[in-house]
Amino acid sequence: MNEGRLLKFMYSPDPDVSAILQEALDGWVFGYSEQVRSLDGLSEEGVVFTMGRQADIESTKAFIDFHLHLFCGFSLFPIDSSDIKAFFGSGSLYRTLSVTGPEKELGYRLWHALKKSERDFSASNLEIKSVGLTIVGKDMGFDDVEFYGAIAKNFASNIFLPNTCLFDDGRLGTSLQLHFVLDERAKPDILDDLDCPAFMRNR
């Protein structure tokens, strides 16, 4: 609902995270985001996001990317701090992925990207806990937003967090930004020896 005019002040007291943040901002094309070195004297007309060190570098990058996509354009979904806390609290690792292509193929490409990501994560003994989907680009109808959301929601076992970053600019195409919250796959319950065939006991 902010139409991308809400200035985001991005702050990190960690020098390494600050460097990653600056690299992300250097490639950010939608504006209204800047890194600050101090929280003193900031304008009351913006919102402050503190960027902390996450479990690994990729998680830190994904965490920053998620916050850059908040309030970056017209949003149909009012996401607040409790939503963000619950989303990232649902797992321990974070990843992000962009899905692009012709609009007629975007739904299929989204499903294919999610399915491939699910397999890749599973091969690393990880499972998808929550999925964030940000639709970026030109304005679109709510039916289209729901269509993409319905695809992504099926891959979230915990939280699905939809977001839009839409602009009144016909020159923009549509892209989809995925944010994954992951955790180690739960180990299967070990059956009591009494419930196991003799040849499987103590293996």
Secondary structure as GFF3:
##gff-version 3
##sequence-region A 1 203
A	DSSP	beta_strand	7	11	.	.	.	ID=ss1
A	DSSP	alpha_helix	15	26	.	.	.	ID=ss2
A	DSSP	beta_strand	33	36	.	.	.	ID=ss3
A	DSSP	beta_strand	46	50	.	.	.	ID=ss4
A	DSSP	alpha_helix	57	68	.	.	.	ID=ss5
A	DSSP	alpha_helix	81	88	.	.	.	ID=ss6
A	DSSP	beta_strand	93	99	.	.	.	ID=ss7
A	DSSP	alpha_helix	103	123	.	.	.	ID=ss8
A	DSSP	beta_strand	126	138	.	.	.	ID=ss9
A	DSSP	alpha_helix	142	153	.	.	.	ID=ss10
A	DSSP	beta_strand	159	167	.	.	.	ID=ss11
A	DSSP	beta_strand	175	184	.	.	.	ID=ss12
A	DSSP	three_ten_helix	193	195	.	.	.	ID=ss13
A	DSSP	three_ten_helix	198	200	.	.	.	ID=ss14
###
